[in-house]
Amino acid sequence: MSVSEFKLADLVSKLIAEEVRQKDSNRIEEATALLAGKGNGKQQQKKKNARGMRKKGPFGKCFNCGKPGHYARDCRSEASTDENVQDQSNVAFHATEAFASECWVMDSGASAHMCKTRDAFQEYSGVKTARTISSAKSSASLKILGVGTVVLRVWTGSAWINARLENTLHVQDLNKNLFSLTAATARGMTVTMDSEQCVVKRGGQVVATGRKQGKLMFLNIEGGDECHAAEDNMNLWHRRLGHASFGTLNSMIKDGKLKGALAEPGTVCGVCATAKQARKPFKSTKEGLEARESARKDTTVCSDVLGPVTPASKSGYKYIVSFIMMKSRFVTIYPLRKKSEVCEAFKKFLKEAETNKKAIGCKWVFRIKRDPSGKIIKFKARLVAKGFTQRPGVDYTETFAPVARKESINTAVAIAAEEDMEAENVDVDTAFLYGDVEEELYMDQPDGFEDQVNPTKKCLLMQALYGTKQAARQWNSKLNKHLEGQGFHRSAADPCVYVRRSDSKFSIIIVYVDDLMIFSRTKAEIGEIKKALKREFSIKELGELKYCLGIEIHRNRDDKTIVMNQRAYIQRLAEKFGVEKCKAVHTPADSNSKLVKPSEDEDFVPRYPYRELVGALMYLATCTRPDIAQAVGEVAKFCEWYNKSHWVAAKRILKYLKTTQDLGLVFNGGTKGELIGYADANWA
C-alpha cells in the first residue's frame, strides 16, 4: 500500500491494536462485568492494581509454530494461513477451528471477554495468584480462574467465519458468557448498535453480528438457537412445568420451591393463548320455564379433529372428529380411518335424535304430470315431510312466501304484446330443496331407505324439503338473492315481479313458486338470464311461453296479439262433472230463475260436490273468463247451504264454458301504451 493510499483511520486502528497487544502480553487488566453472576458466594476483597503474573518455569509448545519456550501470541513466525479463512491476526478475531457453542452476550460494560466454561478454551493458562473482577450485583466479586483463547464460529450476515477471542478470562461463576464490546473497539473494531441488532466491523468489513433477545444482545454463533431459547428464564420454567401460570411460578420462587429461576414477568405464551381459550357463558335474560326452554336450544356447534392416534384401533381408526353444542355441551364423535374423511363426517345426515327434539314424519307422494293438451308426460314420486306435525317457534318461525298476482301476469303479457318482446318459460327442478333450513329439524327415515345398522337414528334436514312449513319461504329468499345479484329490482307493487333496465335492454321476470316467465326484447338477453340461472340452479327450459299455470297462451306476431285461454282445463272439468256431452248453452245463467236460500225446514244433504265446482269456476273467472264473474258470484253465496237448484245453476255455468271453451283474454298491440281506466259509481 502506498503512502497516498494509506488512510489516517487505518493508521490509528493499527497503532491501537499494537498497543493493546503489547499490554496484554505483560498483564491482565482488571476487569469489570456489568452482568450479575450466579449464586451468592462470599465476596472477596478486590485488590488494587491487580496484574496478571507470567507463568514461571518451562513453557509449553507454541500453538502457532510448535516450538517450546513461548506462547502463540509472542510467536515471531508467520501465522498459519487457510484459503477459506480471512486474515485477522493481532486482533480479537482470528480464523481457526470453532469449538464452543454456548450463549455469548454482547456487553458494552465488560472490559474483557469472559467465558464460564473451561472446555471452551483452545489455549488456556491458569492464574496462580487469585484475581477477582467486580460485578454489578451488590458489588460482588468473581474469581478469575485463568486466561486463554476461545474460538467461535460467528455469522457475518452473509457467511459463517471462525473468530478467535484472545485474552479471554475464565470466570466460572458467570451467568452467561460475555463478549466485550469495549475490548473489540480497543483492538480496532467499530461497533454499530440499534434496537434490534449489533454489527462489528474491521476496516469496513463485517466480522460479527448480534441480535436482540429480550433485553440482551446475543452474539450470532453457530448453535446459538439453543441459547436464545434458554435466555428467557421465566418462559423456560413456564414450559418445563407444563405451561404453569406466571403467577404460580413467581409464588414458587418466593417460597424457595423453584431453585435456579429468576422472578420476572413472563411474555405472552402462544401455546397457552391457543390451547387455554375458554368460551363465555351463555347467559339468558329470560326467567322460568321459557329460560330453560331457551337454554336447550343450541345455536353454536364447535368441531375439532384429533389424530393421528397411535397405535390405531383394531378397526383401523386413527382420527376422531368431535361436534360439541356449546350451550348444552352435547358431544358427538365420529372415528375416522383417514383425515380426508372429515368432510364426509360433516355431511352426514343421520344423527341420534336428542331427547328434547321431536322428529317429524314423511311420506311418498305420487303425481301425474300432463302437457297443455292433457297428455301424460311424467309419473312423479316425491318425498314430502309431514309439516303439520311441526311446532311453531321450535321447528319453524315464519312461513309466508309471495306468488305472482294474476294481474301482474296479465300486465306483463300486455307489455310483451305492445312492444313485441320475446317471452319464454323456465321451470326450476326441485326448487324447494335449494332453500336452507335455519332451524335444527329432524325427520324420520323414509320408507324404503331405512338404515338397518342404525334404525333408531333420525335424518337431520340440512336443506328444505317439500312439505315443511318454511320450505316455500326459504326458496323464495334464495331466488330473490340470486336475481337481485344479477341486477334485477323487485317491484314494490308485487314482490314476485323483477325488472331490469340498462340502455336499450329491458327484461321482466314473473315468479310463481318455481315457474319463471321471462320477457325481454331479444333472445340473446333471455339466454344470458337463463345462463346465470343455470350456474345456481338446475332448470328446465320450456321454450317459448305457450302454457303456464294451466293457462294456454297463443301468439300471433303478425297481428301483435296474444290470446290467453283455459280450454284444456275446461275440458277436464267437464269430464269430471259429467257435462262433456251436454247440449250447447249460450248464457252462463238463466234470466228467468232466481236463486234463494233454502228454508230451515228443508233437510240439507251435501250429496253434490257443489263447493268443489264453485271453486273451479271462481279460478276461471279470475284468470281468463271474466264473462262468468257475475254468475259465479251468485252461486258462491250459497256454499254453506244449498240444494239441487243451486247445483243446477252451477252446472249451467260449466255447460256455458264447455260451449265457449275457445274464448279467452286478447291482448292487442298497437295501442301505443295508452292507459285506459274504468270507474263505477255506486248510488249514482
Residue, then its C-alpha position, 0 to 999 in steps of 0.5 A: m500500500s502506498v503512502s497516498e493510499f494509506k488512510l489516517a483511520d487505518l493508521v490509528s486502528k493499527l497503532i491501537a491494536e499494537e498497543v493493546r497487544q503489547k499490554d496484554s502480553n505483560r498483564i491482565e487488566e482488571a476487569t469489570a462485568l456489568l452482568a450479575g453472576k450466579g449464586n451468592g458466594k462470599q465476596q472477596q476483597k478486590k485488590k488494587n492494581a491487580r496484574g496478571m503474573r507470567k507463568k514461571g518455569p518451562f513453557g509449553k509448545c507454541f500453538n502457532c509454530g510448535k516450538p517450546g519456550h513461548y506462547a502463540r501470541d509472542c510467536r515471531s513466525e508467520a501465522s498459519t494461513d487457510e484459503n477459506v479463512q480471512d486474515q485477522s491476526n493481532v486482533a480479537f478475531h482470528a480464523t481457526e477451528a470453532f469449538a464452543s457453542e454456548c450463549w455469548v452476550m454482547d456487553s458494552g460494560a465488560s472490559a474483557h471477554m469472559c467465558k464460564t466454561r473451561d472446555a471452551f478454551q483452545e489455549y488456556s493458562g491458569v492464574k496462580t495468584a487469585r484475581t477477582i473482577s467486580s460485578a454489578k450485583s451488590s458489588a460482588s466479586l468473581k474469581i478469575l480462574g485463568v486466561g486463554t483463547v476461545v474460538l467461535r464460529v460467528w455469522t457475518g450476515s452473509a457467511w459463517i467465519n471462525a473468530r478467535l477471542e484472545n485474552t479471554l478470562h475464565v470466570q466460572d461463576l458467570n451467568k452467561n458468557l460475555f463478549s466485550l464490546t469495549a475490548a473489540t473497539a480497543r483492538g480496532m473494531t467499530v461497533t454499530m448498535d440499534s434496537e434490534q441488532c449489533v454489527v462489528k466491523r474491521g476496516g469496513q468489513v463485517v466480522a460479527t453480528g448480534r441480535k436482540q433477545g429480550k433485553l440482551m444482545f446475543l452474539n450470532i454463533e453457530g448453535g446459538d438457537e439453543c441459547h436464545a431459547a434458554e435466555d428467557n428464564m421465566n418462559l423456560w420454567h413456564r414450559r418445563l412445568g407444563h405451561a404453569s401460570f406466571g403467577t404460580l411460578n413467581s409464588m414458587i420462587k418466593d417460597g424457595k420451591l423453584k431453585g435456579a429461576l429468576a422472578e420476572p414477568g413472563t411474555v405472552c405464551g402462544v401455546c397457552a393463548t391457543a390451547k387455554q381459550a375458554r368460551k363465555p357463558f351463555k347467559s339468558t335474560k329470560e326467567g322460568l320455564e321459557a329460560r330453560e326452554s331457551a337454554r336447550k336450544d343450541t345455536t353454536v356447534c364447535s368441531d375439532v379433529l384429533g389424530p393421528v392416534t397411535p397405535a390405531s384401533k383394531s378397526g383401523y381408526k386413527y382420527i376422531v372428529s368431535f361436534i360439541m353444542m356449546k350451550s348444552r355441551f352435547v358431544t358427538i364423535y365420529p372415528l375416522r380411518k383417514k383425515s380426508e374423511v372429515c368432510e364426509a363426517f360433516k355431511k352426514f345426515l343421520k344423527e341420534a335424535e336428542t331427547n328434547k327434539k321431536a322428529i317429524g314424519c314423511k311420506w311418498v307422494f305420487r303425481i301425474k304430470r300432463d302437457p297443455s293438451g292433457k297428455i301424460i308426460k311424467f309419473k312423479a314420486r316425491l318425498v314430502a315431510k309431514g309439516f303439520t306435525q311441526r311446532p311453531g317457534v321450535d321447528y319453524t318461525e315464519t312461513f309466508a312466501p309471495v306468488a305472482r298476482k294474476e294481474s301482474i301476469n296479465t300486465a306483463v303479457a300486455i307489455a310483451a304484446e305492445e312492444d313485441m318482446e320475446a317471452e319464454n318459460v323456465d321451470v326450476d327442478t326441485a326448487f324447494l330443496y335449494g332453500d336452507v333450513e335455519e332451524e335444527l329439524y329432524m325427520d324420520q327415515p323414509d320408507g324404503f331407505e331405512d338404515q338397518v345398522n342404525p334404525t333408531k337414528k333420525c335424518l337431520l334436514m340440512q336443506a328444505l324439503y317439500g312439505t315443511k312449513q318454511a320450505a316455500r319461504q326459504w326458496n323464495s329468499k334464495l331466488n330473490k338473492h340470486l336475481e337481485g345479484q344479477g341486477f334485477h329490482r323487485s317491484a314494490a307493487d308485487p314482490c314476485v315481479y323483477v325488472r331490469r333496465s340498462d340502455s336499450k335492454f329491458s327484461i321482466i321476470i314473473v315468479y310463481v313458486d318455481d315457474l319463471m316467465i321471462f320477457s325481454r326484447t331479444k333472445a340473446e338477453i333471455g339466454e344470458i338470464k337463463k345462463a346465470l340461472k343455470r350456474e345456481f340452479s338446475i332448470k328446465e327450459l320450456g321454450e317459448l311461453k305457450y302454457c303456464l299455470g294451466i293457462e294456454i297462451h297463443r301468439n300471433r306476431d303478425d297481428k301483435t296479439i296474444v290470446m290467453n285461454q283455459r280450454a284444456y282445463i275446461q275440458r277436464l272439468a267437464e269430464k269430471f262433472g259429467v257435462e262433456k256431452c251436454k247440449a250447447v248453452h249460450t248464457p252462463a245463467d238463466s234470466n228467468s230463475k232466481l236463486v234463494k236460500p233454502s228454508e230451515d225446514e228443508d233437510f240439507v244433504p251435501r250429496y253434490p260436490y257443489r263447493e268443489l265446482v264453485g271453486a273451479l269456476m271462481y279460478l276461471a273467472t279470475c284468470t281468463r273468463p271474466d264473462i262468468a264473474q257475475a254468475v259465479g258470484e251468485v252461486a258462491k253465496f250459497c256454499e254453506w247451504y244449498n240444494k239441487s237448484h243451486w247445483v243446477a245453476a252451477k252446472r249451467i255455468l260449466k255447460y256455458l264454458k264447455t260451449t265457449q271453451d275457445l274464448g279467452l283474454v286478447f291482448n292487442g298491440g298497437t295501442k301505443g301504451e295508452l292507459i285506459g281506466y274504468a270507474d263505477a259509481n255506486w248510488a249514482 
